[in-house]
Amino acid sequence: MRRIFGSVRSRATLGATLVVAVALVAAGAAVLLSLRSNLMDQAGNEAQRTAQNVVAQLAAGKPYDQLDLDDESPVQVVDANGTLVAASDELERISGTATDAVKPQPSSGGTGTGAGADDDDDDSGRGEAGEIGEGTEFSDGSATIDGESADYRFAAVPVEAGDRGRLTVYAGGSLDAEQSAVNTALTVMLVGFPLLLGVVAGVTWLVTRRALRPVEGIRGEMAAITASEDLARRVPVPGTHDEVARLALTTNETLAALQTSVERQRRFVADASHELRSPIASLRTQLEVGVAHPELLDLDGAVEDTVRLQGLAADLLLLARLDAGERPGYARFDLGALAREQAEGRAEVTVEARSAQVAGSRGQVGRVLTNLLDNAARHARSAVTLTVRREGEWVVAAVADDGDGVAEADRERIFERFVRLDEARSRDDGGAGLGLAIARDVAVRHGGALTVGRAPAGGALFELRLPQAQ
């Protein structure tokens, strides 16, 4: 069962069919009850009219044996003691009234014969004129007239018949029409409802299939992309401009972002391997020369290569943690004090740092300032300036140098990983091209930004913006 209804199409079809079935059953029951109630009221009204006709005759003082009784409907006239005093001639059996008697009992007030008696008969049953009573009551029962049995709705109408006392006339209205109509409606519903439910299920199945066809296309393309590992492929976007189309667009955006991330990781691995190979090869060469010719061993060069290799490994480790989504810890610290601390021992750096509180990782922000100062010192002619100031809700740390500056076309490219401009291609002086990339990543993860412009002295001006701690 779980496998049968394991698809969205099957569940949607089942759900729609169940909803329509419940609605049809409720509507059908309401229709049947309303139809039966209306037809019962019609039968009751018919019975009441027949009874009131007899009541009018009794109220006028007409004898029992001269009453004009409907031979097609069961009619009884019962006195206050519950004795039948008049009834339809063809009445053979009756139930649901005050008495099941079908033949009038002889009484001192009249002959007790039914309708159709001769006018010359004894008229001792004639009484004085009376009044029609109020308060018609209804009941259900059955009767047999001239050998035909049927169900009836009986109306009981009282009448004050003068010296004959209080009489009650029972007249029946046939329920054949009600039963026939209800049975016909029920038959139509029993036949029509399954057909209608079948149509609903079929239409829902087809519509759902058509609506989910683009989803199946997206699924198939995603499976193909997974199997081929070709992230350049994209899923088809239907032209319906609906939720499925938006799903396809979002999926393609996700694939594009994933492709960019994978390509970035591949370039990162390739560039990292290339950058690591150079100092390792240089260090190995110096060590091999030192083994073969100890007098030629360049210890200073070996130490420099080892330090450079250590710094590169630390940069790569930090980038890996940032790419893995490492969030900076929340700690308040004084960016002005941190700036003075990072500039300490740098003779070429002039510090103008005001006290300003920021939040985040003090170590990572300190690494940003160190990278900016190292970059400025590498390109400056004689002086580097470090300032910290407040600008509204931001704290700005600016590092300016008096070098040649950064061309406007390169002001975004220098923040890419392993990018070194022409004047900084030297691996000894230019670094690995990771410092500015790390600085921007850290700034963004702290809710800030890192930009480069032109300094007043003509060099580069790097501005680190961080939100002021609340």
C-alpha positions in Angstrom: 0.0 0.0 0.0 2.8 2.4 0.8 4.4 1.7 -2.5 1.1 2.3 -4.4 0.7 5.7 -2.8 4.4 6.5 -2.8 4.1 9.1 -5.5 2.7 12.6 -5.3 0.4 11.9 -8.2 -1.2 8.9 -6.5 -1.6 10.8 -3.2 -3.1 13.8 -5.0 -5.5 11.6 -6.9 -6.6 9.8 -3.8 -7.0 13.0 -1.8 -9.1 14.7 -4.5 -11.2 11.6 -4.9 -11.8 11.3 -1.2 -12.7 15.0 -0.9 -15.2 14.8 -3.8 -16.6 11.5 -2.4 -17.3 13.0 1.0 -18.8 16.1 -0.7 -21.0 14.0 -2.9 -22.2 11.8 0.0 -23.0 14.8 2.1 -24.8 16.6 -0.8 -26.6 13.4 -1.8 -27.8 12.8 1.8 -29.0 16.5 2.0 -30.8 16.1 -1.3 -32.5 12.9 -0.3 -33.6 14.3 3.1 -34.9 17.4 1.5 -36.7 15.5 -1.2 -38.3 13.1 1.3 -39.3 16.0 3.6 -41.0 17.9 0.7 -42.8 14.8 -0.6 -43.9 13.9 3.0 -45.2 17.4 3.4 -47.1 17.1 0.1 -48.6 13.8 1.2 -49.6 15.3 4.6 -51.2 18.3 2.9 -53.1 15.9 0.6 -54.3 13.9 3.6 -55.2 17.1 5.5 -57.3 18.3 2.6 -59.2 15.0 2.4 -59.7 15.0 6.2 -60.9 18.6 6.2 -63.5 17.8 3.5 -64.9 15.1 5.7 -64.7 17.4 8.8 -66.7 20.0 7.0 -69.4 17.5 6.3 -69.5 16.4 9.9 -69.5 20.0 11.1 -72.5 20.6 8.9 -74.4 17.7 10.6 -74.3 15.2 7.8 -75.1 11.6 9.0 -72.3 9.1 9.0 -73.9 6.9 6.3 -74.2 9.9 4.0 -70.6 11.1 4.2 -68.8 11.5 0.9 -65.6 9.6 1.6 -62.7 9.3 -0.9 -62.6 5.6 -2.1 -59.0 6.0 -3.2 -57.6 7.1 0.2 -58.1 5.5 3.6 -60.5 7.5 5.7 -61.7 6.8 9.3 -64.0 8.7 11.6 -63.5 7.9 15.2 -65.5 9.2 18.2 -64.2 10.4 21.5 -64.2 6.8 22.9 -61.9 5.6 20.0 -64.8 3.8 18.3 -64.8 3.7 14.5 -68.1 5.3 13.3 -67.4 5.7 9.6 -64.8 4.4 7.1 -64.0 4.1 3.4 -66.0 1.3 1.7 -62.9 -0.4 0.1 -60.7 -0.2 3.3 -59.5 -3.7 4.2 -56.6 -3.0 6.6 -55.1 0.0 8.3 -52.3 0.9 10.8 -50.9 4.1 12.2 -54.2 5.6 13.3 -56.2 5.5 16.6 -57.8 2.2 15.7 -57.1 -0.6 13.2 -60.8 -1.3 12.7 -62.1 -1.0 9.2 -65.8 -1.5 9.7 -67.9 1.0 11.6 -69.5 -0.2 14.9 -73.3 0.2 15.3 -74.2 3.0 17.7 -77.3 4.7 18.9 -76.2 7.8 17.0 -76.3 6.4 13.5 -76.1 3.4 11.3 -72.4 3.3 11.0 -72.4 2.5 7.3 -69.8 3.9 5.0 -70.0 6.2 2.0 -72.5 5.6 -0.7 -75.5 4.8 1.5 -78.9 5.6 0.1 -80.3 9.0 1.1 -83.6 7.2 2.2 -81.8 5.3 4.9 -82.5 5.9 8.5 -81.2 9.4 9.3 -81.0 8.9 13.1 -77.3 9.5 12.9 -77.8 13.1 11.8 -76.7 15.5 14.5 -76.7 19.2 15.0 -74.2 21.4 13.2 -70.8 21.5 14.9 -67.4 23.3 14.7 -64.2 22.3 13.1 -61.5 21.7 15.7 -57.9 23.0 15.6 -54.6 21.1 15.9 -54.0 18.7 13.0 -51.7 15.8 13.9 -49.8 13.7 11.5 -48.6 10.1 11.7 -47.2 7.4 9.3 -48.8 4.1 8.7 -50.1 1.7 6.0 -53.4 0.6 4.6 -54.9 -1.9 2.1 -57.6 -0.6 -0.2 -59.3 -2.9 -2.7 -56.5 -5.4 -2.3 -53.6 -2.9 -2.8 -51.4 -2.2 0.1 -49.4 1.1 0.4 -47.8 3.4 2.9 -49.6 6.6 3.9 -49.2 9.8 5.7 -52.2 10.2 8.0 -53.7 13.5 9.1 -55.9 13.6 12.2 -58.3 16.5 12.2 -60.7 17.0 15.2 -64.3 18.3 14.9 -67.0 19.2 17.3 -70.1 17.5 15.8 -72.9 18.8 18.0 -74.7 16.1 20.0 -72.4 13.5 18.6 -69.6 15.0 20.6 -65.9 15.3 19.5 -65.0 13.3 16.5 -61.6 12.8 14.8 -61.2 12.3 11.1 -58.2 10.3 9.9 -57.3 10.6 6.2 -54.3 9.2 4.4 -52.1 10.7 1.7 -50.2 8.1 -0.4 -46.4 8.0 0.0 -45.9 6.1 -3.2 -44.7 9.2 -5.0 -42.2 10.0 -2.1 -40.9 6.4 -2.1 -40.6 6.3 -5.9 -38.8 9.6 -6.1 -36.4 8.8 -3.2 -35.7 5.4 -4.7 -35.1 6.9 -8.1 -32.8 9.6 -6.7 -30.9 7.0 -4.6 -30.5 4.8 -7.7 -29.2 7.7 -9.8 -26.7 8.6 -7.0 -25.5 5.0 -6.5 -24.9 4.7 -10.3 -23.7 8.3 -10.9 -21.5 8.8 -7.9 -19.0 6.0 -8.8 -18.9 7.3 -12.4 -18.3 10.9 -11.2 -15.6 9.7 -8.8 -13.9 7.8 -11.6 -14.0 10.9 -13.8 -12.5 13.0 -10.9 -9.8 10.5 -10.3 -8.9 10.2 -14.0 -8.8 14.0 -14.5 -6.8 14.5 -11.3 -4.4 11.8 -12.4 -3.9 13.3 -15.9 -3.7 16.9 -14.6 -1.2 16.0 -11.9 0.8 14.0 -14.4 1.0 17.0 -16.7 1.8 19.3 -13.8 4.6 17.1 -12.5 6.1 16.3 -15.9 8.6 19.3 -15.6 9.5 18.0 -12.1 10.4 14.7 -13.6 12.4 16.4 -16.2 14.3 18.3 -13.5 14.8 15.1 -11.5 16.1 13.3 -14.6 18.5 16.1 -15.5 19.8 16.3 -11.9 20.4 12.5 -11.9 22.3 12.9 -15.2 24.4 15.7 -13.7 25.2 13.7 -10.7 26.2 10.7 -12.8 28.3 12.8 -15.2 29.7 15.2 -12.6 29.2 17.9 -15.2 28.2 21.0 -13.2 28.0 23.1 -16.4 24.7 21.4 -17.3 21.4 23.0 -16.3 17.9 21.7 -15.7 15.1 22.6 -18.2 13.0 25.6 -17.2 9.3 25.3 -18.2 7.6 28.3 -19.6 4.7 28.2 -17.2 6.0 30.9 -14.8 4.6 28.9 -11.8 6.1 27.2 -8.8 7.8 24.5 -10.9 9.4 27.1 -13.1 10.7 28.9 -10.0 12.0 25.6 -8.7 13.9 25.0 -11.9 15.4 28.6 -11.8 16.4 28.1 -8.2 18.0 24.8 -9.0 20.0 26.3 -11.9 21.1 29.1 -9.6 22.2 26.5 -7.1 24.1 24.5 -9.8 25.8 27.7 -10.9 26.8 28.5 -7.4 28.0 24.9 -6.9 29.9 25.1 -10.2 31.6 28.3 -9.1 32.5 26.9 -5.7 33.9 23.7 -7.2 35.9 25.6 -9.8 37.1 27.9 -7.1 38.2 25.0 -5.0 39.9 23.4 -7.9 41.8 26.6 -8.7 42.6 26.9 -5.0 44.1 23.4 -4.8 46.0 23.9 -8.0 47.4 27.3 -6.9 48.1 26.0 -3.4 50.0 23.1 -4.8 52.0 25.4 -7.1 52.8 27.8 -4.3 53.8 25.1 -1.9 56.0 23.3 -4.5 58.3 26.3 -5.0 59.5 26.8 -1.3 59.6 23.1 -0.8 61.7 22.6 -3.9 64.0 25.4 -2.9 64.3 24.1 0.7 65.0 20.6 -0.6 67.7 21.9 -3.0 69.4 23.8 -0.3 69.4 20.8 2.0 70.7 18.4 -0.7 73.5 20.9 -1.4 74.2 21.2 2.3 74.5 17.4 2.5 76.8 17.1 -0.5 78.8 20.3 0.3 78.3 21.4 3.9 80.4 24.5 3.3 77.9 25.7 0.7 74.8 25.4 3.0 72.8 28.6 3.0 71.2 28.5 6.4 69.7 31.9 6.1 67.9 31.0 2.9 66.7 27.7 4.3 65.2 29.5 7.3 63.6 32.1 5.0 62.0 29.3 2.9 60.8 27.5 6.0 59.3 30.7 7.4 57.6 31.4 4.1 56.3 27.8 3.9 55.0 28.1 7.5 53.2 31.3 6.7 51.7 29.9 3.5 50.5 26.8 5.4 48.9 29.0 8.0 47.1 31.1 5.3 45.8 28.0 3.6 44.5 26.6 6.9 42.7 29.8 7.7 41.1 29.9 4.2 40.0 26.3 4.6 38.3 27.2 7.9 36.6 30.2 6.4 35.4 28.2 3.4 34.0 25.6 5.8 31.8 28.3 7.3 33.6 28.9 10.5 31.8 31.8 12.3 33.8 34.4 14.2 33.2 34.3 18.0 31.3 37.2 19.5 33.6 39.3 21.7 33.8 43.0 22.1 37.2 44.7 21.7 38.7 48.1 21.0 39.7 48.3 17.4 41.9 51.4 18.1 43.9 49.5 20.7 44.3 46.5 18.4 45.5 48.8 15.6 48.2 50.4 17.8 49.2 46.9 18.9 49.6 45.6 15.3 51.6 48.7 14.3 54.0 48.4 17.2 57.5 47.8 16.1 56.9 49.1 12.5 59.0 52.3 12.1 57.4 53.4 8.9 53.8 53.3 10.2 52.1 56.3 11.7 49.1 55.5 13.9 46.1 57.8 14.5 43.6 55.4 16.2 40.6 56.5 18.3 39.0 54.1 20.7 36.1 52.3 19.0 34.3 49.1 20.1 33.6 46.3 17.6 32.5 42.7 18.0 33.9 39.5 16.5 37.1 37.5 16.6 40.0 39.7 17.8 42.6 37.4 16.3 41.0 37.3 12.9 40.6 41.1 12.8 44.2 41.5 14.0 45.2 39.2 11.1 43.4 41.6 8.7 45.3 44.6 10.0 48.6 42.7 9.8 48.0 41.7 6.2 47.1 45.3 5.2 50.1 46.7 7.0 52.4 44.1 5.3 50.9 44.9 1.9 51.3 48.6 2.5 54.9 48.2 3.7 55.7 46.1 0.6 54.5 48.9 -1.8 55.2 52.1 0.1 58.1 54.4 -0.7 58.7 55.8 2.7 55.5 56.0 4.9 52.4 54.1 5.9 49.5 55.6 7.8 47.0 53.6 10.0 43.9 55.5 11.2 40.8 54.3 13.1 37.7 56.5 13.2 33.9 56.3 13.6 31.5 56.9 10.8 27.9 56.7 12.1 27.3 53.0 12.9 30.6 51.9 11.4 34.1 51.8 12.6 36.7 52.4 9.8 40.3 51.3 9.9 42.2 52.9 7.0 45.7 51.9 5.8 47.3 54.3 3.3 50.8 54.2 1.7 52.7 56.6 -0.6 53.4 54.0 -3.3 52.2 53.8 -6.8 48.6 52.7 -5.8 46.3 50.2 -7.4 44.9 50.8 -10.9 41.1 51.1 -10.9 40.8 48.1 -13.2 42.6 45.9 -10.6 40.9 47.1 -7.5 38.6 44.0 -7.3 41.0 41.5 -8.8 43.6 42.0 -6.1 41.2 40.4 -3.6 41.1 37.1 -5.5 43.2 34.3 -4.2 46.8 33.8 -5.5 46.5 37.1 -7.5 49.7 39.2 -7.7 50.0 42.3 -9.8 52.9 42.6 -12.2 54.9 44.8 -9.8 54.5 42.3 -7.1 55.3 39.1 -9.0 58.4 38.3 -7.1 57.7 35.3 -4.9 60.3 36.6 -2.4 58.8 40.1 -2.1 55.3 39.8 -3.4 54.0 37.0 -1.1 51.6 34.2 -2.2 48.7 36.5 -3.1 46.5 35.3 -0.2 46.8 38.2 2.3 44.2 40.5 0.8 41.8 37.6 0.0 41.9 36.5 3.6 41.4 40.1 4.7 38.2 40.5 2.7 36.8 37.1 3.7 37.3 38.0 7.3 35.7 41.4 6.9 32.7 40.0 5.1 32.2 37.3 7.8 32.2 40.0 10.4 29.4 41.9 8.7 31.7 44.5 7.2 33.6 45.2 4.0 37.1 45.9 2.7 37.7 48.2 -0.2 40.6 49.9 -1.9 40.9 53.4 -3.3 43.4 56.1 -3.8 45.3 57.6 -0.9 45.9 61.4 -0.5 49.6 60.7 -1.0 48.9 58.9 -4.3 49.3 55.4 -3.1 46.7 52.7 -2.1 44.1 53.3 0.5 42.5 50.2 2.1 39.5 50.8 4.3 38.2 48.1 6.6 34.6 48.8 7.7 33.1 46.9 10.7 29.8 47.5 12.5 30.2 49.3 15.8 29.4 47.1 18.7 26.0 48.0 20.4 
